[in-house]
Amino acid sequence: MHSYSYPITVKAVWWDDSSRRVCWINTLKLPFEEEVVCSNDPVRIAKAIIEMEVRGAPAIGVIAALAVAAYASKLAGENAANIQEKLHEAIDLLWRTRPTAYNLFWALERMRRKIASASGLNPRELADALVEEALRILNEDIEANIKIGEYGAELVREGATILTHCNAGALATSAFGTAEAVIRVAWYKGKKIKVIATETRPLLQGARLTVWELMKEGIPVTLITDNMAGYVIRRGLVDLVVVGADRITREGFVVNKIGTYMIALAAKRNNIPFYVAAPTSTIDLNSSIRDVIIEERNPMEVKTVMGRLITLENVNALNYAFDITDPDLVTAIITEKGVVYPPFEENLKKLFER
Ligand code: MRU
């Protein structure tokens, strides 16, 4: 059992050791219903990632790793043949679920390496080794988030209003969040902050998830529509912006939820800091912005709100899930290893040498 220096009030994904399955909160049903789902079936878990029952870069990395561990446990229990081959097929399936967040590939690569290093083990021992590795990924994520919160809270002055976009909270990680870790630690330290949360169309992660998490903690939060962000910043209602990231490239480009770029532009124009909070598992020093795949999702998500049609069904709609924020719009990147300032290309590299 791990104990942390702050309360863990919400968990997005966890391991159920008695059934050797991975469990998660189906975020599609929040904030109206807290449905918990458990599985050891990689096809079911891949569907949960694709359909965004579980979402957020660190959370999808963690659930993918736990999916491999749960499947290995299931196969060991069934005395299945060709276990390693089946595990690699499951990894390939999970790999293809969502293309943008780096954490997914980072976590699955770790599981692949673990399988490769465990060639002499029997099926039960292999499953145990994979459970151990997946739990290490999960616990490292929580510990990283707490450190991000501690570094980030130093940048928040007493009484500040923080604007955040999408949900980079507990529900996007194993627990505690990234951007929300900064908010949480500032709050726990008694800084009397306030939060402005964007609703985050089309899937409303801000309105449904960020608001739910912050209100659960009693942190004051005001909801705005996405298109209000520019005016709210221009009016002087925001002291700083803190968002998460799905991928940070070696040049310091930040790939995050669609709408992030517009907020970064408004922050720059109005001279307020724009911070990105992300663990080093989101930073890919090998990827250049040219290699990044921006996920395009089903246009029906744009044409509906909570499943209800809001326009003519046959209209054309575009549904980019993420956008790209240029390094010069980013004040600093808050990681578990410290706060990184420009020039990012140089300083991100140094972070991995520490
Ligand atoms: O499409 P989503 O909901 O998975 O997108 C989530 C985001 O863009 C988050 O800001 C990002 O993953 C960071 S979460 C700590």
Residues whose N, C-alpha, C, O or C-beta is under 5 A from the ligand:
A	BS01	MRU	R55 G56 A57 H165 C166 N167 A168 G169 A172 T178 Q205 G244 A245 D246 N256 K257
